[in-house]
Amino acid sequence: MASHTLDARGSACPMPIVKTSKAIKTIPVGDTLEILATDRGSLSDVPAWCTFTGNQLVEQTEDAGVFRFVVRKVA
């Protein structure tokens, strides 16, 4: 289970990543952020953002059109 949740459902690209970038700054290093999104672009955007920022993608799932990502803040 994630420490924090960001509900980005209904947001179109690039807003899920913009919201993720803002939210990750508010949590302590080592905590996890659960991101919920409905934008298909997030399937490639969130993993790419994690690689770019150095944060760790812990989990990625899909259920009924909702994409769920769990990201651990590394730095």
C-alpha positions in Angstrom: 0.0 0.0 0.0 1.3 3.5 -0.9 1.9 6.2 1.6 0.2 8.9 -0.5 -2.3 9.0 -3.4 -2.7 11.3 -6.3 -6.0 11.0 -8.2 -5.2 12.2 -11.8 -8.2 10.4 -13.3 -9.9 12.5 -16.0 -6.7 14.6 -16.6 -5.3 14.6 -20.1 -1.6 14.6 -21.1 0.5 16.2 -19.8 -1.4 16.9 -16.6 -0.9 13.5 -14.9 2.9 14.0 -15.1 2.6 17.7 -14.0 0.5 16.7 -11.0 2.9 13.8 -10.2 5.9 16.1 -10.3 4.2 18.5 -7.9 3.0 15.7 -5.6 6.4 13.9 -5.3 8.0 17.1 -4.0 5.6 17.1 -1.0 6.5 13.7 0.3 9.5 12.4 2.2 12.3 10.4 0.5 11.5 6.7 0.8 7.7 7.2 0.8 5.6 5.9 -2.0 3.1 7.8 -4.2 0.1 6.0 -5.8 -0.9 7.6 -9.0 -4.4 6.9 -10.5 -4.8 8.0 -14.1 -7.1 7.3 -17.1 -5.0 8.9 -19.8 -3.4 6.2 -21.9 -0.4 8.3 -22.4 0.5 7.8 -18.7 1.4 4.1 -19.6 4.6 5.4 -21.2 4.8 8.8 -19.5 5.0 7.7 -15.9 7.8 5.1 -16.4 9.8 7.6 -18.6 9.3 10.3 -15.9 10.6 7.8 -13.3 13.7 7.1 -15.4 14.3 10.8 -16.0 13.9 11.8 -12.4 15.6 8.8 -10.8 12.5 7.8 -8.8 11.5 4.1 -8.6 8.5 2.6 -10.3 7.5 0.0 -7.9 4.2 -1.2 -9.4 2.1 -0.7 -12.5 -1.4 -2.1 -13.0 -4.6 -1.5 -14.9 -8.2 -2.1 -13.8 -11.3 -1.1 -15.8 -9.5 1.7 -17.7 -7.8 3.1 -14.6 -4.0 2.9 -14.6 -2.3 2.6 -11.2 1.3 3.4 -10.6 3.2 3.2 -7.3 6.4 5.3 -7.3 9.0 5.4 -4.5 10.7 8.8 -4.0 14.4 8.2 -4.2 15.8 11.7 -4.2 
